[in-house]
Amino acid sequence: MSDFHFLYPWRLLGLLLCVALWFLPNPRLSGWHRLMDKPLAAGLLTGKARHLLRVAPIICACAVIGQAGPSWQRDVPPALALHSDVMIVLDQRPAMYARDLAPDRNQRMQQKIMALMRSQPASRFGLVTWSGSAHLTVPLTRDPDFFALYLQAQSPAIMPNHSGSALRQAVTLAEHSFPPQGAARNIIVITDDLSQQEADWLSQRHTPLQVWAVGSERGGDLPTPWNSRGIDTRLKVAPFLALRDASISVTLADSGNDDIHAIGDQIHSSAVTQQHSRQGLRWKDSGYLLIIPLLAMVLIFRHQLLVVALVALPLTLHSAPASARWMDWWLTADQQGEMAFNNGSYRQAARRYQDPLWQGIASYYAGDYPRAAASFARAPASPQSLTWLANSYAKQKTWQKALTEYDRALSLDPEYRPAWSNRERVAWILIALRQKERERQQAQGKTMDYDPDGIRKDLHHQQGVRQKVWRQSASSTPQLEQWYDSLALSPADLLSTLYRNDTPETPLEC
């Protein structure tokens, strides 16, 4: 509640009316009070008006405060649904083979990661693996099958044989794998061993980060090939406690699913915090919540007409026109549009929204793509609005216009991922359509501009087009040959080849 404030603070001047109501004199007593003895009148007669005058200032104050627009959180539009980009930073040192978690730490954490991903269907997950070196294994994706294909093929045995710990490089690589803007960011470090220096370094990172600790203090047995190497599998608790003291979330992996729920709750809380910190979002007017105590007071006291009049008086301070509906007194047009959007009434939401971007999104979900395109065209030019505009054109199958708008979005932000991916899809569709058109024309003989039975003379010397003859060479295109060779490999072999050849020319920033 540290962000609590009033959107319309000048309306709090209406509290002066509440103060005036508090000091109103009691109504004149009835004639019975003059005719009857005072003890008898006090026992038989009740002062209803006195009680009403005492509660009237409270009712008026609630209405005035509600009209002042109390707010403490951002108004997140439906288009920015609450989701996250989550990068898993998975430790792949040999200690992950320890069997204190069945069947071993590595396989158990793979199962938990997949369960976590399936519990967050709106979020994208990526994977960075590390031991003595760090590697981007899976980029951000929402496809659990694609993610599981390479996650389940991962094991410490396929990692390059480098000494030391590349945790810092892995976290830095995960930070660089996020798009420059978009969904909320989260990094989950899964490890069974931390040094104190690494714990201090993690506590200074600005990207939201949590640690998923694996193992136990007593450690676990290793398989036969690794058991003779003297690997310490005991979980060192002190660095993890230091991280927790530095306000970094630390969750211990268990044999059940409680740790998965805890990690999921942390992702949700981080997404809420990052969404509310967006500078481009407006503050949410929560004054409508005071309707509940006002209606309760109306039901309790019998002088309903006077109470309703006191409630309606502050409502006249609202800037909506006199002919507006009752909902217009309490909710803005965009808030009503958001309510309709959340209820699935997209056409009604498009009519209520005043913001052109939100209007376009509602029309887009309603399937009214021409109207959506018109609304997005009126919105301020940004990578998001131009991408929505291009998507609307693509839905109408006006492919060239869609490509033009994608290019405009990328000119504003060359690394905006939605524009890149959608443009690539539309470009492939356009290429395929043009290829089909050429094939159709060839089938109809429209491209035959010569007599198939005619005799054509060969071109004279130096009259033809110069062409370069490419001959197959063992060393001309090693990357292409490596790609072809990798097609026959299993995912584990493919990852092993990738890790061996993943040697960046410059070290990652730490």
MOBEL-V511214 format. One record per backbone hydrogen bond with DSSP energy under -0.5 kcal/mol. CO is the residue of the C=O (numbers start at 0). NH is the residue of the N-H. E is the energy in kcal/mol with one decimal. If there is no record, write none. Layout:
CO_NH_E / CO_NH_E
This chain:
0_3_-1.6 / 4_70_-2.6 / 5_8_-0.5 / 7_10_-1.7 / 8_11_-1.9 / 9_12_-1.4 / 10_13_-1.9 / 11_14_-2.1 / 12_15_-1.8 / 13_16_-1.1 / 13_17_-0.9 / 14_18_-2.0 / 15_19_-2.0 / 16_20_-2.2 / 17_21_-1.7 / 18_22_-1.2 / 20_23_-1.1 / 29_32_-1.0 / 29_33_-0.5 / 30_33_-0.9 / 30_34_-1.5 / 31_35_-2.5 / 36_40_-3.1 / 37_41_-2.4 / 38_42_-1.2 / 39_43_-1.7 / 40_44_-2.7 / 45_47_-1.1 / 46_50_-1.5 / 47_51_-2.1 / 48_52_-2.4 / 49_53_-1.4 / 50_54_-1.5 / 51_55_-1.9 / 52_56_-0.7 / 54_58_-2.2 / 55_59_-2.6 / 56_60_-2.3 / 57_61_-2.2 / 58_62_-2.0 / 59_63_-2.3 / 60_64_-2.7 / 61_65_-2.3 / 62_66_-1.9 / 63_67_-1.2 / 65_68_-1.0 / 67_7_-3.0 / 68_6_-2.6 / 69_285_-2.7 / 70_4_-2.4 / 72_283_-3.0 / 73_75_-1.1 / 74_76_-0.5 / 76_79_-1.3 / 78_80_-0.9 / 80_82_-1.0 / 82_183_-1.3 / 83_85_-0.6 / 83_123_-2.1 / 84_86_-0.5 / 84_185_-2.1 / 85_87_-0.6 / 85_125_-2.3 / 86_88_-0.6 / 86_187_-2.5 / 87_89_-0.8 / 87_127_-3.3 / 88_90_-0.5 / 88_189_-3.0 / 89_129_-1.8 / 92_95_-2.5 / 93_96_-2.3 / 94_97_-1.8 / 95_105_-2.3 / 97_104_-2.4 / 103_107_-2.5 / 104_108_-2.3 / 105_109_-1.7 / 106_110_-1.9 / 107_111_-2.0 / 108_112_-2.6 / 109_113_-2.1 / 110_114_-2.1 / 111_115_-2.5 / 112_116_-2.5 / 113_117_-2.3 / 114_118_-1.2 / 116_119_-1.1 / 119_122_-1.6 / 123_85_-3.3 / 124_140_-1.8 / 125_87_-3.1 / 126_136_-1.9 / 126_137_-1.9 / 127_89_-2.7 / 128_134_-2.5 / 129_91_-3.0 / 130_165_-2.5 / 132_130_-1.9 / 134_128_-2.2 / 134_136_-0.9 / 137_126_-2.8 / 140_124_-2.9 / 141_143_-0.9 / 142_146_-2.2 / 143_147_-2.7 / 144_148_-1.8 / 145_149_-1.1 / 146_150_-2.1 / 147_151_-2.5 / 150_153_-1.4 / 154_157_-1.3 / 155_158_-1.0 / 159_161_-1.9 / 165_169_-2.3 / 166_170_-2.6 / 167_171_-2.3 / 168_172_-2.5 / 169_173_-2.3 / 170_174_-2.3 / 171_175_-2.0 / 172_176_-0.8 / 173_176_-0.6 / 174_177_-0.9 / 183_84_-3.5 / 185_86_-2.6 / 186_188_-0.6 / 186_209_-2.3 / 187_88_-3.1 / 187_189_-0.6 / 188_190_-0.6 / 188_211_-3.4 / 189_90_-2.3 / 190_213_-1.9 / 194_198_-2.2 / 195_199_-2.3 / 196_200_-2.1 / 197_201_-2.5 / 198_202_-1.9 / 200_203_-1.0 / 201_204_-1.7 / 207_186_-1.8 / 208_248_-0.6 / 209_188_-2.5 / 210_212_-0.7 / 210_250_-2.7 / 211_190_-1.4 / 212_252_-3.1 / 215_218_-0.7 / 215_234_-2.6 / 220_98_-1.8 / 222_225_-1.1 / 222_226_-1.6 / 223_227_-0.6 / 225_228_-1.5 / 226_229_-0.6 / 230_232_-0.7 / 233_235_-0.6 / 234_236_-0.8 / 235_239_-0.6 / 236_240_-2.3 / 237_241_-2.2 / 238_242_-1.8 / 239_243_-2.1 / 240_244_-2.3 / 241_245_-1.1 / 242_247_-2.3 / 243_246_-1.7 / 246_248_-0.5 / 248_210_-2.9 / 250_212_-2.4 / 256_260_-2.0 / 257_261_-2.2 / 258_262_-2.5 / 259_263_-2.5 / 260_264_-2.4 / 261_265_-2.0 / 262_266_-2.2 / 263_267_-2.3 / 264_268_-2.8 / 265_269_-2.5 / 266_270_-2.3 / 267_271_-2.5 / 268_272_-2.4 / 269_273_-2.5 / 270_274_-2.4 / 271_275_-2.4 / 272_276_-1.1 / 274_277_-1.3 / 277_280_-0.7 / 281_74_-4.1 / 283_285_-0.7 / 285_288_-1.5 / 286_289_-1.6 / 287_290_-1.7 / 288_291_-1.1 / 289_293_-1.6 / 290_294_-2.8 / 291_295_-2.0 / 292_296_-2.0 / 293_297_-1.9 / 294_298_-2.0 / 295_299_-1.7 / 296_300_-2.2 / 301_303_-1.9 / 302_306_-2.0 / 303_307_-3.1 / 304_308_-2.2 / 305_309_-2.1 / 306_310_-2.2 / 307_311_-2.8 / 308_312_-1.6 / 309_313_-0.8 / 310_314_-0.9 / 311_315_-0.9 / 312_315_-1.0 / 313_316_-1.8 / 314_317_-1.8 / 320_323_-1.8 / 324_327_-0.6 / 324_328_-0.6 / 325_328_-1.2 / 325_329_-0.5 / 326_329_-1.0 / 326_330_-2.9 / 331_335_-2.4 / 332_336_-2.3 / 333_337_-2.1 / 334_338_-2.1 / 335_339_-2.3 / 336_340_-2.4 / 337_341_-2.6 / 338_342_-1.4 / 339_344_-2.5 / 340_343_-1.6 / 343_345_-1.6 / 344_348_-2.2 / 345_349_-2.4 / 346_350_-1.5 / 347_351_-1.6 / 348_352_-2.6 / 354_358_-2.6 / 355_359_-2.5 / 356_360_-2.1 / 357_361_-2.5 / 358_362_-2.5 / 359_363_-2.6 / 360_364_-2.3 / 361_365_-1.7 / 362_366_-0.6 / 362_367_-2.1 / 363_366_-1.1 / 366_368_-1.4 / 367_371_-2.1 / 368_372_-2.7 / 369_373_-2.0 / 370_374_-2.2 / 371_375_-2.7 / 372_376_-2.1 / 373_377_-0.9 / 374_377_-0.6 / 374_378_-0.8 / 375_378_-0.6 / 381_385_-2.7 / 382_386_-1.6 / 383_387_-2.4 / 384_388_-2.3 / 385_389_-2.5 / 386_390_-2.5 / 387_391_-2.2 / 388_392_-2.1 / 389_393_-2.5 / 390_394_-2.3 / 391_395_-1.2 / 392_397_-2.4 / 393_396_-1.5 / 396_398_-1.2 / 397_401_-1.9 / 398_402_-2.4 / 399_403_-2.1 / 400_404_-2.2 / 401_405_-2.3 / 402_406_-2.2 / 403_407_-1.8 / 404_408_-2.3 / 405_409_-2.4 / 406_410_-1.6 / 407_411_-1.1 / 408_412_-1.9 / 412_415_-1.9 / 414_416_-0.9 / 415_419_-1.7 / 416_420_-2.8 / 417_421_-2.4 / 418_422_-2.2 / 419_423_-2.1 / 420_424_-1.8 / 421_425_-2.5 / 422_426_-2.7 / 423_427_-2.0 / 424_428_-2.2 / 425_429_-2.7 / 426_430_-2.4 / 427_431_-2.6 / 428_432_-2.5 / 429_433_-2.3 / 430_434_-2.3 / 431_435_-2.4 / 432_436_-2.3 / 433_437_-2.2 / 434_438_-2.4 / 435_439_-2.4 / 436_440_-2.5 / 437_441_-2.6 / 438_442_-2.3 / 439_443_-1.6 / 440_445_-2.2 / 440_446_-0.6 / 441_444_-0.9 / 444_447_-0.9 / 446_448_-1.2 / 449_451_-0.6 / 450_453_-1.7 / 453_455_-0.5 / 459_462_-1.9 / 466_468_-0.5 / 467_469_-0.6 / 468_470_-0.5 / 472_476_-0.6 / 476_480_-2.1 / 477_481_-2.4 / 478_482_-2.0 / 479_483_-2.3 / 480_484_-2.4 / 481_485_-1.9 / 482_486_-0.8 / 483_486_-0.8 / 484_487_-1.0 / 485_488_-1.6 / 489_493_-2.8 / 490_494_-2.4 / 491_495_-2.4 / 492_496_-2.4 / 493_497_-2.3 / 494_498_-2.8 / 495_499_-2.0 / 496_500_-1.8 / 497_501_-0.9 / 500_502_-1.8
